[in-house]
Amino acid sequence: MKNKILYLIKNPIILIFLAVLIIYGPFALLMPAETSLRAIITRIGIDAVEQGIELSVVTFVPTPNTNYTENYKLISATGQNLSEAFSKISNYTGKKIALNLSELIVVNEEISNKNLASVLDSLTRNTDMGNGTAVICTNDSAKNFLKTTLKLNSASDLNIEELITYSNDKIFNQKSNIESFYQGFFSHNKISFLGYVELTESDQGLTTSSDTSGGGNASQGSSGSSEGGENQNENTTISNEGRVAVYKDGRLNSILSTDELKGLNWLNGKYNQMYLTIYDVSDKTYQNADITFKIQNKNVSINTYFLNNTPVCDVTIKLILDISEVKSKVDEKVLQFELSEMSDDIKNKINYQIKVEFKKVLDIMLEKNLDLINAYDMFMTNHESKFNSYLMSLNDKNDYLQNIIYKIKVIPYVSL
């Protein structure tokens, strides 16, 4: 015993540890769980209503079970602003609101048309919301969208966050979150992009039944209530067509279709997840065939210069292509040959088709005065004095896109 006491005296850190354990151990054991004090919000929906804003949140509800399932509740409240709506939700739950674990913000077109920048600013300025939280726009109400995500989680392992991550990497090639929104908002062209995911009546997409009575892990509520019984027999479909919502000055300006986004992505050297179809190919190998190529690699070079005081954007696109599918109008049994080289007919049609696809987004850019390719930054960086002179010659400096000449040259190669 004497040796043990001497050992403790020589090692005071052990005595300190024992003292801390004796003093604070009982308090730690008796402290309530964090989820009993705070409402952990995982998803947020924001809609515009007559009263101001309808805020819908999905909150995590800790429930002991043996199935390793998570339980969530949808709660909604209206207010003149977000602060008032959050205050009501805090009263409904009897807990403080915690947003630091939020994964998704959903906004509808109506709130986007007003001023989404000010709404997001309220979230990040007055709460513990992180700038990396994903943001998407939807055609329906954000509240209905969140209801559908609850059904997805209760019915399968699918969740909307995975869908957004896929779109970031494979479709938009940029983040759809608060930080990227504000990077665009504070840039000179004031253009921001957000993913656009629809709720439709189509039978194509992520379809779930509204009846969640069998799942037991997704309850819905409105204005503080924890249960909802509306439209229990209807099906809802989440459709991600790869469309993008374009914001200018913090407000929704346009929604790019997949074709328009594809045209824009031809000038994006970082994006290779593309296919290209050319039509009516006739050469030594094919006769009146439609050929679809998969883009194996893409290198985009953009050269800017002035021609007689007119800005020119000269784009060279080098493509490495692999034939993915062939449809012949002459012989349905035509084989999909590996090409060792491309005929002039194929090269010309590739050039023509890419120009046609780019023109679709160019028409949107000119019609709505959207600098989707950052032309201002390219000319200002490389030809500041000439570009400033060009801007001074315009009646409105914001109309600089209207006179830019675009030249596109495509150099295709066969994948070996």
C-alpha positions in Angstrom: 0.0 0.0 0.0 2.9 2.3 0.9 4.5 1.7 -2.5 1.2 2.6 -4.3 0.9 5.8 -2.4 4.5 6.7 -3.2 3.8 5.9 -6.9 0.9 8.3 -6.9 2.9 11.0 -5.2 5.6 10.7 -7.9 3.0 10.8 -10.6 0.6 13.7 -9.7 -1.1 13.5 -13.1 -2.9 10.4 -11.9 -4.1 12.3 -8.8 -5.4 15.1 -11.0 -7.2 12.7 -13.3 -8.9 11.0 -10.3 -9.9 14.3 -8.8 -11.5 15.5 -12.1 -13.2 12.1 -12.5 -14.7 12.3 -8.9 -15.8 16.0 -9.2 -17.2 16.1 -12.8 -18.0 12.4 -13.5 -21.4 12.5 -11.8 -22.4 15.7 -13.6 -21.4 14.2 -16.9 -23.5 11.1 -16.3 -26.5 13.1 -15.3 -26.3 15.7 -18.1 -29.2 15.4 -20.7 -28.4 14.4 -24.3 -27.6 17.3 -26.7 -30.6 16.2 -28.8 -32.9 16.8 -25.8 -31.8 20.5 -25.8 -31.4 21.2 -29.5 -33.4 20.5 -32.6 -30.9 19.1 -35.1 -32.0 20.4 -38.5 -30.8 18.4 -41.5 -32.7 20.0 -44.3 -34.4 23.3 -44.9 -37.1 24.4 -47.3 -37.9 28.1 -48.0 -41.1 29.2 -49.8 -42.6 32.6 -50.4 -46.1 33.1 -49.1 -48.5 36.0 -48.5 -47.3 36.4 -44.9 -43.7 36.6 -46.0 -41.8 33.3 -45.8 -42.8 29.7 -45.0 -40.0 27.8 -43.5 -40.0 24.0 -43.5 -37.3 22.0 -41.6 -36.5 18.3 -41.3 -35.3 17.6 -37.8 -33.7 14.5 -36.5 -35.7 12.7 -33.8 -33.7 10.3 -31.6 -35.8 7.2 -31.0 -34.4 3.9 -29.5 -34.9 1.0 -31.9 -33.2 -2.2 -33.0 -33.4 -1.6 -36.8 -30.6 0.9 -37.1 -33.1 3.4 -38.7 -33.1 7.1 -38.3 -36.3 9.1 -37.6 -37.1 12.5 -39.0 -39.9 15.0 -38.6 -41.0 17.8 -40.9 -42.1 21.0 -39.2 -43.3 24.2 -40.9 -43.9 27.8 -39.8 -44.6 31.1 -41.4 -43.2 34.5 -40.6 -42.4 37.9 -42.0 -38.8 36.8 -42.2 -36.6 33.8 -41.4 -35.8 34.9 -37.9 -39.5 34.9 -37.0 -40.1 31.6 -38.6 -37.1 30.0 -36.9 -38.4 31.4 -33.6 -41.8 29.7 -34.1 -40.2 26.4 -34.9 -38.1 26.6 -31.8 -41.3 27.2 -29.8 -43.0 24.2 -31.5 -40.1 21.9 -30.7 -39.3 23.3 -27.3 -35.7 23.3 -28.3 -33.0 25.6 -29.6 -32.4 25.3 -33.3 -29.0 23.8 -34.5 -28.2 24.2 -38.2 -24.5 23.3 -38.2 -25.3 19.8 -39.4 -27.7 20.9 -42.1 -27.0 19.2 -45.5 -29.5 20.8 -47.8 -31.4 24.0 -48.5 -34.3 23.8 -51.0 -35.8 27.0 -52.5 -38.7 27.3 -54.9 -38.8 29.6 -58.0 -41.0 32.2 -56.3 -38.6 33.0 -53.4 -35.8 32.8 -56.0 -37.4 35.5 -58.1 -37.5 37.9 -55.2 -34.0 38.0 -53.8 -32.4 34.7 -52.9 -29.1 36.4 -52.0 -30.7 38.2 -49.0 -32.4 35.0 -47.8 -29.1 33.1 -47.8 -27.3 36.0 -46.2 -29.8 35.9 -43.3 -29.1 32.2 -42.9 -25.3 32.5 -42.8 -25.2 35.7 -40.9 -27.6 35.0 -38.0 -27.2 31.2 -37.6 -24.5 28.5 -37.4 -25.2 27.4 -41.0 -22.1 26.4 -42.9 -21.2 27.9 -46.3 -20.7 24.4 -47.7 -24.4 23.5 -47.3 -25.9 22.4 -50.6 -28.6 24.6 -52.2 -31.0 23.6 -54.9 -34.0 25.1 -56.7 -37.2 23.3 -57.4 -40.4 23.9 -59.4 -42.8 23.0 -56.7 -42.9 24.2 -53.1 -39.8 23.5 -51.0 -42.1 22.1 -48.4 -43.5 19.4 -50.8 -40.0 18.7 -51.9 -38.9 17.9 -48.3 -41.9 15.7 -47.8 -40.8 13.7 -50.8 -37.2 13.4 -49.5 -38.6 12.0 -46.3 -40.4 9.2 -48.2 -37.2 8.5 -50.1 -35.2 8.0 -46.9 -37.9 5.8 -45.4 -38.3 3.6 -48.4 -34.7 3.1 -49.5 -31.1 4.1 -49.1 -31.5 6.8 -51.7 -31.2 10.4 -50.5 -31.2 13.7 -52.2 -27.7 14.7 -51.0 -26.2 11.9 -53.1 -28.1 13.1 -56.1 -26.7 16.6 -55.7 -23.2 15.3 -55.2 -23.5 13.3 -58.4 -24.8 16.4 -60.3 -21.9 18.5 -58.9 -19.4 16.1 -60.3 -21.0 14.8 -63.4 -23.5 17.4 -64.7 -22.8 20.9 -63.4 -19.1 20.4 -62.8 -19.3 23.0 -60.0 -20.6 23.1 -56.5 -24.3 24.0 -55.9 -23.9 25.4 -52.4 -24.0 28.7 -50.5 -20.3 29.5 -51.0 -20.4 29.0 -54.8 -23.6 31.1 -55.0 -21.9 34.0 -53.3 -18.7 33.6 -55.4 -20.9 34.2 -58.4 -22.9 36.9 -56.8 -19.9 39.0 -56.0 -18.2 38.4 -59.3 -18.4 41.1 -62.1 -20.9 39.1 -64.2 -23.0 38.4 -61.0 -23.9 34.9 -62.3 -24.5 32.0 -60.0 -25.6 28.5 -60.7 -27.8 26.1 -58.6 -29.0 22.6 -59.4 -32.6 22.4 -60.5 -34.5 19.3 -59.3 -38.2 19.0 -60.2 -41.2 17.4 -58.6 -43.3 15.9 -61.5 -46.2 13.6 -62.2 -44.1 11.6 -64.6 -43.4 7.9 -64.0 -39.7 8.4 -64.7 -37.5 9.4 -61.8 -37.4 8.6 -58.1 -41.0 7.7 -57.4 -42.2 7.1 -53.9 -45.6 6.5 -52.4 -47.0 9.2 -50.0 -48.1 6.5 -47.6 -45.3 6.2 -45.0 -47.4 4.4 -42.4 -45.4 1.2 -42.9 -42.0 2.7 -42.6 -42.2 4.3 -39.2 -39.2 6.5 -39.6 -40.5 9.5 -41.5 -43.2 11.6 -39.9 -44.5 14.8 -41.4 -45.9 18.0 -39.8 -47.2 21.4 -40.5 -47.1 24.5 -38.3 -45.8 22.6 -35.3 -47.9 19.4 -35.8 -46.0 16.2 -36.0 -48.4 14.3 -38.3 -49.8 15.0 -41.7 -52.4 13.2 -43.7 -52.7 15.0 -47.0 -52.6 13.2 -50.3 -51.7 9.9 -48.8 -52.5 7.9 -51.9 -50.6 10.1 -54.4 -47.2 9.3 -55.8 -44.5 11.9 -56.1 -41.6 11.8 -58.5 -38.3 13.6 -58.0 -36.8 14.2 -61.5 -33.2 15.3 -62.0 -32.9 16.1 -65.7 -29.6 17.8 -65.3 -31.1 21.3 -65.6 -29.5 24.3 -64.0 -31.0 27.4 -62.4 -29.1 30.6 -63.4 -29.2 33.6 -61.0 -28.1 37.1 -61.8 -27.8 39.7 -59.0 -29.1 37.1 -56.6 -32.4 36.6 -58.4 -33.5 33.7 -60.6 -33.0 34.7 -64.3 -33.2 31.5 -66.4 -33.3 27.8 -66.1 -31.0 26.1 -68.6 -32.3 23.0 -70.4 -30.0 20.0 -70.7 -29.3 21.0 -74.4 -28.4 24.5 -73.4 -26.2 23.3 -70.5 -24.5 20.9 -72.9 -23.7 23.8 -75.3 -22.2 25.7 -72.4 -20.1 22.7 -71.3 -18.3 22.4 -74.7 -16.3 25.4 -73.5 -15.6 23.9 -70.1 -12.3 22.0 -70.4 -12.8 20.4 -66.9 -16.0 18.6 -68.0 -15.7 15.4 -70.0 -18.8 13.5 -69.1 -20.3 14.1 -72.6 -21.7 12.4 -75.6 -21.9 13.8 -79.2 -24.2 12.5 -81.9 -23.8 13.4 -85.6 -26.3 12.5 -88.3 -26.4 11.1 -91.8 -22.8 10.1 -92.0 -21.8 8.6 -95.4 -18.2 7.5 -96.0 -16.2 4.4 -96.7 -17.4 2.7 -93.5 -21.0 3.9 -93.0 -23.9 4.8 -95.1 -26.6 7.3 -93.9 -25.7 6.5 -90.3 -26.2 8.4 -87.0 -23.1 8.0 -84.8 -22.9 8.7 -81.1 -19.4 9.3 -79.7 -18.3 9.2 -76.1 -15.9 11.9 -75.1 -12.8 10.3 -73.7 -10.9 13.5 -73.3 -11.4 17.2 -74.1 -9.0 20.1 -74.2 -10.3 23.6 -74.6 -8.2 26.6 -75.5 -9.8 30.0 -75.6 -7.9 32.9 -77.3 -9.2 36.4 -77.1 -8.2 39.3 -79.3 -9.6 42.3 -81.1 -10.4 42.6 -84.8 -11.0 46.2 -86.0 -12.0 47.1 -82.4 -14.4 44.2 -82.2 -13.7 41.6 -79.5 -13.2 38.0 -80.8 -13.4 34.8 -78.7 -11.5 32.1 -80.6 -12.2 28.6 -79.2 -10.3 25.5 -80.2 -11.6 22.2 -78.9 -9.6 19.1 -79.2 -11.5 15.9 -78.6 -10.6 12.3 -78.2 -13.6 10.2 -79.2 -14.8 6.7 -79.0 -17.8 5.3 -80.9 -20.6 4.4 -78.5 -23.5 3.6 -80.8 -24.3 3.5 -84.5 -27.8 3.6 -86.1 -27.9 3.1 -89.9 -30.9 4.1 -91.9 -29.9 1.8 -94.7 -28.8 -1.4 -92.9 -30.1 -2.1 -89.4 -27.5 -4.8 -89.0 -24.6 -2.4 -89.5 -21.7 -3.2 -87.2 -20.0 -0.7 -84.9 -16.5 -0.5 -86.4 -13.5 0.8 -84.6 -12.1 3.7 -86.6 -8.4 4.1 -87.2 -9.0 7.6 -88.6 -12.0 9.9 -89.3 -13.3 10.8 -92.7 -13.7 14.4 -93.7 -17.5 13.9 -93.6 -17.3 12.9 -89.9 -15.0 15.7 -89.0 -17.2 18.3 -90.7 -20.3 17.0 -89.0 -18.6 17.0 -85.6 -17.6 20.7 -86.1 -21.1 21.6 -87.3 -23.0 19.8 -84.5 -20.9 21.3 -81.7 -21.5 24.8 -83.1 -25.2 24.1 -83.3 -25.2 23.0 -79.7 -23.2 26.0 -78.5 -25.5 28.4 -80.4 -28.4 27.3 -78.2 -26.8 28.6 -75.1 -25.3 31.6 -76.9 -28.9 32.7 -77.9 -29.8 32.6 -74.2 -26.7 34.6 -73.3 -27.5 37.4 -75.8 -31.2 37.5 -75.2 -30.9 37.8 -71.4 -27.5 39.4 -71.3 -25.9 36.6 -69.3 -22.1 36.2 -69.3 -22.1 32.5 -68.7 -18.6 32.0 -70.0 -16.9 34.9 -68.1 -16.0 36.7 -71.3 -15.6 40.0 -69.3 -12.9 38.5 -67.1 -11.0 36.9 -70.1 -10.9 40.2 -72.1 -10.2 42.3 -69.1 -7.3 40.1 -68.1 -5.7 39.9 -71.5 -6.6 43.2 -73.1 -7.5 45.6 -70.4 -6.9 48.9 -72.2 -8.6 47.8 -75.5 -11.5 46.3 -73.7 -12.0 49.4 -71.6 -12.0 51.4 -74.9 -14.6 49.0 -76.3 -16.8 49.4 -73.2 -16.6 53.2 -73.5 -17.8 53.0 -77.1 -21.1 51.3 -76.0 -24.2 53.1 -75.0 -24.5 50.7 -72.1 -21.4 49.0 -70.8 -23.4 46.0 -69.6 -24.2 45.2 -73.3 -20.6 44.1 -74.0 -21.8 40.6 -74.9 -23.8 41.7 -77.9 -20.9 42.5 -80.3 -18.4 39.7 -79.3 -17.6 37.4 -82.2 -17.3 33.7 -81.4 -15.2 31.3 -83.5 -15.2 27.6 -82.7 -12.9 25.1 -84.3 -13.1 21.4 -83.3 -10.2 19.0 -83.8 -11.4 15.4 -83.3 -9.2 12.4 -82.8 -10.0 8.7 -82.6 -9.5 7.0 -79.3 -6.7 4.3 -79.6 
